[in-house]
Amino acid sequence: MNFQPAPGQELLRKAVREFAEREVAPLVEEMERTDEVPLDLIKKMGAQGYLGVTVPAEEGGTGLGHLARMILLEELGRVSAAMSMSLQCLQFGAGCVREFGSAGQKERYMRPLAKGEMLAAAAITEAGGGSDPAGIATEALDCGDHYLLNGRKVFITNSHIADLGVFIARTKDAPKKEFSAFLVEKGTPGFHPGRAEKKIGFHGCVTGELVLENCRVPKENLLGEEGQGLAIALKGVSDYGRTGIVGVALGLMQASLEAAVKFAGERVLYGKPISALPAVHFRIAEMYADLEASRLLAYRAAWLLDQGRRADTEIAATKFFATEAALRCARKAMDIHGAYGCIKGYAAERYCRDAQLLVPADGTNDIMRVVAGRSLTARRG
Ligand SMILES: Cc1cc2nc3c(=O)[nH]c(=O)nc-3n(C[C@H](O)[C@H](O)[C@H](O)COP(=O)(O)OP(=O)(O)OC[C@H]3O[C@@H](n4cnc5c(N)ncnc54)[C@H](O)[C@@H]3O)c2cc1C
């Protein structure tokens, strides 16, 4: 067992930390205030190779892999969970094309997606119930030389900046084949964003509706095969979505810990910094344990993906553990700040709001327990 990060991973961490502190940190306050997506920054991250970190070099990426992606999202999330969330969902959309695209689709989309010249959203959830695929009502009607798509997706990250939507729809008139996946390009008549949600956190990362109204999609835009939609959604959501959420959670925990230690060293009570109080030590020690335990789970799950293995059970367990740990850490950082923790401008309250959004995103933590629990009991059965 080797706990020593590879030299390339350490270099990446250093480079992303510098980038995040130089380019992202100055924008955080404005993102909080306006809730607007800093598109130029996303494009810059694309040019930097951050979007294509799991995309092989021959397809336009850097091919560093899933563990490198985890480190990247962690370092971005340490400065801005919203930016890390935007990036991870763009990688999720691109990941579906990378894993299931035909040679023609990869040729058309992978380079621009890896370089951030094109931005992809993964559009699965509908108002009928995110946890229950039976709630997907979006329909794709086979019209011979094209499909006709109708439906409305909700809670889609990057909805209003996406150039390409990966949609899961019911393949109408093919009941046995059920769900299929489709690539829909911006500018296709009938495809447009709907309402942008006002969220408690992740300000500067847009989450909203994507609408399909009598949208004609060429046959060659079917992703994978007819009937493969759910398999595509499940692999995409596990390998890219949930692992991405975990990366954001690690960054939030690191930021919470650093903010708590800093504040405790500066706040003087009883003639001494509160970092001398045992109650503060306890909170900081618990935050550290939560962060390190999450990191070990997360890095191992990402490493399994880099070995070409399925890791749905490990990823589901890591997602609920790390996101709940992020909530605990953010809450402790807030508590250590006393009343300052509830004041805007002190990052602790932002960490709390952002951490809560990690719980439902890409599958609620109840569903994570269902996925992990079912798989573990089946192994013993
Ligand atoms: C910030 C954010 C970003 C998101 N980005 C995307 C995106 O890019 N693309 C996308 O497609 N979706 C996205 N989503 C949607 C997300 O995947 C769904 O919110 C999630 O799947 C849950 O669906 P729901 O909100 O409809 O909750 P519901 O499914 O309605 O669940 C309601 C409650 O019932 C519980 N529950 C449901 N089923 C079970 C069960 N079997 N056992 C125990 N409890 C259960 C849930 O845990 C929850 O507490 C995003 C959500 C958020 C918050």
The ligand as a MOL file (V3000), in Angstrom:
LIG
                    3D

  0  0  0     0  0            999 V3000
M  V30 BEGIN CTAB
M  V30 COUNTS 53 58 0 0 0
M  V30 BEGIN ATOM
M  V30 1 C -26.9750 21.3760 -6.5340 0
M  V30 2 C -27.6410 20.3330 -7.3510 0
M  V30 3 C -27.1720 20.0460 -8.6190 0
M  V30 4 C -27.8040 19.0860 -9.4040 0
M  V30 5 N -27.3430 18.8540 -10.6920 0
M  V30 6 C -27.9750 17.9450 -11.4700 0
M  V30 7 C -27.5360 17.7250 -12.8230 0
M  V30 8 O -26.5760 18.3300 -13.2970 0
M  V30 9 N -28.2270 16.8310 -13.5820 0
M  V30 10 C -29.3050 16.1420 -13.1060 0
M  V30 11 O -29.8780 15.3620 -13.8600 0
M  V30 12 N -29.7490 16.3310 -11.8340 0
M  V30 13 C -29.1170 17.2170 -11.0120 0
M  V30 14 N -29.5560 17.4400 -9.7300 0
M  V30 15 C -30.7470 16.7340 -9.2600 0
M  V30 16 C -30.4320 15.6270 -8.2560 0
M  V30 17 O -29.7830 14.5560 -8.8780 0
M  V30 18 C -31.7640 15.2500 -7.6000 0
M  V30 19 O -32.1150 16.3450 -6.7810 0
M  V30 20 C -31.6660 13.9770 -6.7890 0
M  V30 21 O -31.5530 12.8600 -7.6260 0
M  V30 22 C -32.8750 13.8050 -5.8770 0
M  V30 23 O -34.0630 13.9650 -6.5520 0
M  V30 24 P -35.2250 14.8850 -5.9570 0
M  V30 25 O -34.6140 16.1870 -5.5820 0
M  V30 26 O -36.3270 14.8790 -6.9240 0
M  V30 27 O -35.6450 14.1750 -4.5850 0
M  V30 28 P -36.6940 12.9660 -4.4490 0
M  V30 29 O -36.2750 11.8360 -5.3260 0
M  V30 30 O -38.0670 13.5010 -4.6140 0
M  V30 31 O -36.4890 12.5350 -2.9240 0
M  V30 32 C -37.1910 13.1570 -1.8430 0
M  V30 33 C -36.7660 12.4770 -0.5310 0
M  V30 34 O -37.1380 11.0830 -0.5600 0
M  V30 35 C -35.9920 10.2990 -0.2510 0
M  V30 36 N -36.0360 9.0330 -0.9690 0
M  V30 37 C -36.3700 8.8360 -2.2700 0
M  V30 38 N -36.2780 7.5380 -2.5940 0
M  V30 39 C -35.8670 6.8920 -1.4870 0
M  V30 40 C -35.5910 5.5220 -1.1710 0
M  V30 41 N -35.6980 4.5580 -2.1070 0
M  V30 42 N -35.2100 5.2060 0.0940 0
M  V30 43 C -35.0910 6.1770 1.0510 0
M  V30 44 N -35.3580 7.4880 0.8110 0
M  V30 45 C -35.7270 7.8440 -0.4450 0
M  V30 46 C -34.8220 11.1470 -0.7080 0
M  V30 47 O -33.6010 10.7430 -0.1000 0
M  V30 48 C -35.2640 12.5280 -0.2880 0
M  V30 49 O -34.9920 12.7090 1.0680 0
M  V30 50 C -28.9400 18.3780 -8.9120 0
M  V30 51 C -29.4020 18.6630 -7.6170 0
M  V30 52 C -28.7700 19.6190 -6.8380 0
M  V30 53 C -29.2820 19.9070 -5.4660 0
M  V30 END ATOM
M  V30 BEGIN BOND
M  V30 1 1 1 2
M  V30 2 1 2 3
M  V30 3 2 2 52
M  V30 4 2 3 4
M  V30 5 1 4 5
M  V30 6 1 4 50
M  V30 7 2 5 6
M  V30 8 1 6 7
M  V30 9 1 6 13
M  V30 10 2 7 8
M  V30 11 1 7 9
M  V30 12 1 9 10
M  V30 13 2 10 11
M  V30 14 1 10 12
M  V30 15 2 12 13
M  V30 16 1 13 14
M  V30 17 1 14 15
M  V30 18 1 14 50
M  V30 19 1 15 16
M  V30 20 1 16 17
M  V30 21 1 16 18
M  V30 22 1 18 19
M  V30 23 1 18 20
M  V30 24 1 20 21
M  V30 25 1 20 22
M  V30 26 1 22 23
M  V30 27 1 23 24
M  V30 28 2 24 25
M  V30 29 1 24 26
M  V30 30 1 24 27
M  V30 31 1 27 28
M  V30 32 2 28 29
M  V30 33 1 28 30
M  V30 34 1 28 31
M  V30 35 1 31 32
M  V30 36 1 32 33
M  V30 37 1 33 34
M  V30 38 1 33 48
M  V30 39 1 34 35
M  V30 40 1 35 36
M  V30 41 1 35 46
M  V30 42 1 36 37
M  V30 43 1 36 45
M  V30 44 2 37 38
M  V30 45 1 38 39
M  V30 46 1 39 40
M  V30 47 2 39 45
M  V30 48 1 40 41
M  V30 49 2 40 42
M  V30 50 1 42 43
M  V30 51 2 43 44
M  V30 52 1 44 45
M  V30 53 1 46 47
M  V30 54 1 46 48
M  V30 55 1 48 49
M  V30 56 2 50 51
M  V30 57 1 51 52
M  V30 58 1 52 53
M  V30 END BOND
M  V30 END CTAB
M  END
